[in-house]
Amino acid sequence: MNLFVKKKIFQSIICIASVSMFVVGCGKDKNNSYEQATYAAAFLLSQQDTTSTKTISTFAGSAGNSGSTDATGTEALFNQPDGIATDGTNLYVADSNNHTIRKIEITSGTVTTLAGSAGNSGSADGTGTAARFNKPIGIATDKTNLYVTDTNHTIRKIVISTGVVTTLAGTAGTTGSNDATGTSATFNSPNGITIDSDNTNLYVSDYGNNTIRKVVISTGVVTTLAGSAGSSGSTDDTGTSARFSGPAGITADSTQLYVADSKNHTIRKIEISTGAVTTLAGSAGATGSTDSSGTSARFNGPVGIVTDNTNLYVSDYSNNTIRQIVISSKTVTTLAGTAGESGTTDGTGTAARFNGPAGITIYNSIIYVSDSQNHTIRKIK
């Protein structure tokens, strides 16, 4: 629908809404009636063109073929890729079952292995392929370094320019919930990871502890921002009084964190300055695929999440869909894929198919998704 047609519809809806409000007495004066009619028109118009016209294509990897081959585009192979991040020039992928971190040049689709060795799990700090990971899951970048959540119960740091890997926090093989500094702190299967707007702090979804942890990058100091270790639930509250259940993906804007609370099937919002936790969309314990607003919408095991500061984009893993949430209105729609249908089809909007979409990132309005069970990286444009 072009802009001219939308404008005419908008004007028509205002006229209809204004007459209706006058008849039922919704406004006591002309200005107030017109303002209410304008809001009504905007809402009704927002319901138009809900069908996504985004084109989904396979950017790298070959559907159904797992492996570790470094190559270009669909000639490259992955093994259950998970977290994905971008610095605008490259994509960085936590290639979980290969125990490696892969780099994809956006302009060419060329895939290389930045760190770790395919088929060799471990926890060794080192450079490039000499370093070891154990099913890395989440990944974030400040454009100089990568930060990775490792199933070793650690947070790893990779210098992009050199491939040097170090352990920033946690101790490999040791689970716990200790708030401390560096390797004295403990995690329990850390999952999603994001970085704040000034590249000062990391925020980690500590999946096994049902908490959100904060890591000061410069010092490695770890604290618990929200949730209580060992206590799962869905309570909206502040700090350690709030409850999560399997928090997975996490993303940040300048003031808020947004968490894919996977086992609650909800999207949670955390005010960074206070630790206040609220439920933005979905209803705890209720699975589904309903497109709606706020707690009337339904998800099924959401795991990945990213923001462009206006919208959230969510990998709804068990629905095999990509969902969009308008932050201001909490309106949830399905951007790509069809709930309950898995596959590998490239196509437009709901005609495309995914199989276990996991990590998700965005740059210049282009979305990239780790389609984990297809062993591919998908592009949504």
N, C-alpha and C positions, 0 to 999 in steps of 0.2 A: 504494500500500500504506500503510495508516494505521499510526500509532505502536504501537497495541495489538498488531496482527498482527505487526509487525516484532519487538516485544519477545518474543512467544510463539515466533517462529521462532528468535530469538537464543538463548532459553533451551533450546529443543529441540536446536539445534546444539551447544550446550555439553555437553548430556547425551550426545549421540552421540559427540562428539569426545573427551569424558572417558573413555567406555567403550573407544573405539578405542585411545587412548593407554595405558590400563591394560593392555589385551590385548597390545599390542606392546612394552610396557615403556618408553614414552617418558619417563615421569616416575618418579623414585625415591620421591617423597613426594606426599601428597595435594595440598598447596598448590601445588607446582610443576606437577603435572598439570593442576590447575584453571586455573592461569595460562596454560599453553600452550593449553589448550582454549579459553579466552576469546579469545586472539589468533586462533586458528583460526576461531572463530565470527565474530569481527569481520571477518576477511578474506572468509569465505564470504558473509556478509550483504552486504558491500560489492559483491559481484558481482550482487546482485539489483537490479532496477529500473534497469538501465543505459540503457534507452531514454529519451532526453531528452523532457521534456514542455514545454520552452521554446517560447513562441510567437514566431514571426518575422513582422514586419510591415514595410512600407515607410514610413519616417518622413518622408522628403523626397526630392524628385526623381522623375522619371518614367522607368521602365525602357525602355531603348532610345532615349531622346531626350536628346541632349546639347545644352547651351546654357548660358546665363549668367543667365537670368531670376531676379530677386529676387521672391519671392512666398511663399506659405504652403504647406507640405506638398508634395504631389505636383504642385502648380502651379509650383513652383520647378524650375530646371534646373541641372545640374552637367555638367562635362566631365572624366571620369576623376578623381573625387575620390580622394585618397590619405590622408595622415595625418589623424588626428582626435584632438581632446583636449577635455576639459570642465573647467569650473570649478564645476559643479553647477547653474548657472543657464542657461548657454549651451553649445552645442557649437561648436567651431572646426575648420574643415575646410580643409586644403590642397587647393584645387581645381586640380589640377596642370595640366591642359591649358588652363585658363582663365587661368593665371598669377595667380590671386587667392587671398585668404584670405576664406572665407565664415563668417558667424556664424549659428547657428540657435538661436532661443529655444526651450528645451526644452518649456515649458508650452504654447506655441502652434504650434510648428513654423514660425514666421516666419523666412525666410531673407533675409539682407542681405549686402552685400559690405563687408567691413571695410577691406580694403587691396588695392591692385593694380587693374589695369584689364583686363577680359576681352579677350583677343586681342592684348594688348600686352605682349610680354616685354621684360625689361631688368633693370637692377640699381640703378636710382635709389633713393636714400633720399628719403623725403618723407612727406607725411601723406595717409592714406587712399588714394583712387584716383590720387593723384599719384605714389605709390610704384610701383616695378616689381619683378616677380619673374620668374624663369625656371623654370617647372615645379617649384614648391615641392613637397616630398615629405613630410617629417616635421614634426610640430608638438607642442609641449609647453607647459604653462602653470603659472605659480605663482599664478594668480588675479589678478595685477596686470598681468603681461606675457605675451606669447606669444613663443616661440622657435621659429624655423622653419629647417629645412635647405633651402637653395635649390640647385638644380642649377647655379647660378652658382659653385659651390664655396665658398659662404659660409654663415655662420650669421647669421640676421637676428633682430632684436628688434622687437616691436610693443607699444607701450603701449596696452592695451585701451581705456582711457577716452578716448584722443585719436586713436588710429589712427596715431600717429607711428611711422615705420619707420626703423630705423638698422641698420647692419652691425656686429655684435658681434665677429666674427672671420672671417678669410679675406679674399681679394681676388677680386672678380668676374673670371672668365675666366682665372684663374691656378690651375693644378693643382700639387699638391706634397704634401709630408708634413712640412713644417717645424713644429717645436714652437717657438712664439714668442708674442708678445702681440698681440691684436687683428688688424689687417689684415696684420701681418707673418707671421702663421701661415698655413699653406696646407692645403687639403683636396683630396680627389679624389672628387667626387660623394658628398657626405655624404648619408646616408639617414635612418635612425631617430634620434630624439632623445628624451631623458627628463631629468627633473630629480630631484635627490636629495631625501630626506625633509625636510631643513631649508632647501630652496630656495637652496642655496649654489652648487652646481655642476651643470653640464649634462654629460651623457654622450652622445656622438655615435657612431653606427655609420658609420665612414668607409668606405663601400662599395668605392670604387675602390682604396683603400689596404689593404683587408683588416685594418683596425685599429679599436680602440675609443679614442676621444679624450675627454679631460676638458677642460672649459672652465669656468674660475672666472668666475662671472657678474659679480662686482664689478670685476674687473680685465681680463677678456678673455684671461687667460693660458691657453694651450693646451698640453697635454702628452699623450703617448701612454700609455694605461693598459695596453693589452694588444694583442698582435699586432705584426707587423713589416711596415712598408710595402713593398709589392712582392712579398711572400712569402705565397702562399696555401697552405692546408693545413687539417688538422683536429686538430693536436696539442693535447692537454691539457697545460698547463704554466703557468708563472707569468710574468706581464707580457709582455715582448717575445719570450719563448721560445714562447709559445702561438701557434697559427695559426688563422685564419678564412678563409672563402671566401664573399665576398659578404654580409657581415653587414648585415642590414636593420633590422627593428624592434627596439627596445630598451625595457626597462622596469626600474623600480627599486623595491625595498622599502628598509627601513632599513639593511640590511647587504649586499645582493646586487644585482647587475645580471643581467638575463636577456635573451639575445640570440637572435633568429631568424636563424640562420646559414643563409641561403637556399640557397646553392649546395652546402652540405654536407648540407642537408635535416635539420638538427638544431637542438635548442634548447640553448644553452650557458649556463652559470652562471659569473659572475665575482664573486669576493669583493672588495668595494670596498676594504677596508683593505690587502689584500695583492696584488691583481691575479691571484690564482690562478684559473685557468680549468678548468672540467670540463664534460663533456657530460651534460646532465640527461636528455635524451630524444632518440630517433632514433639512426640509425647513419650515419656519414659515407659518402656515396656511394651509399647505398641508398634509393631512392625507394619510396613505397607509401602505404598508408592504414591500416595495421594499428593497431587499438586494443590496447594492451598496456602494459607497464611499462618505463620507462627506455629502454635501447638496443634493446629488442625492439619498441618502437613504430616506426612509419614515418610520414614526412611527405613532401610533395612541393612544394618551394619555399615554405616558410613565410616570410611577410614582416612581418606585424603581430603585436604581442604586448603584453599588458597584464596587470597583476596586481591582485588584491584582497587581497594579502598571505597568502592561503591557497592560492589557485589561480592558474594562468596560463591566459589565454585567447589562442589563436593563430589568426590568419587563415592557413589553409593554402591559399595562393593557387592552385596548380595542381591541387589536389584539389577546389577550390570548396567547402570546408568550414570550419567553426569548431571547433577542438579545445579541449578542457579538460585541463589537467594539474594533478593534485593535487601540490603542491610536496613535501610530506613523504614521499609514497610513490612519486612519479614516475609514477603511474597516468595513462595517456592514454586519453581517450574522445572520441567525436565528439558535439559538442553540437548542431550544426545543419548541414544540407546533406548531400548524398550524394556520395561520392568518384566522380569521373569524369563527373558529371552537372551541366551548367551550366543556368541558367535564371533565372527571375524570380519563381517561385512563393512567395507568402507561405503559411506553414503551421506545423506543429508539428514540431520536431526535424528528423529526417532527411527529412521530407516537403518541407521548404523547399528552395529552390534559390538558389544564388549564381552570380555570374560574375566571377571575379577579386577575391575579397574581399581588401582591403588593410589600411588603417588600422583600429585597433580601440581602443575606450576603454570604461570602465565607471564608473557612478555609481549608488549605492543599489541595487546588484545588477542594474541594467539595463545591457545591453551595446549599444553602438552601433558599427556597422561601415560603413566606406566600401566599397560594392560597386562597384568601380571601372569594370568593363566594362559594368555596368548603368546607370552614372551616377546611382546612388541612395545614400541613407543608410538602412541597415536597423536595425531595433530588435529586440533579443532580450530577452524578459521572461518 
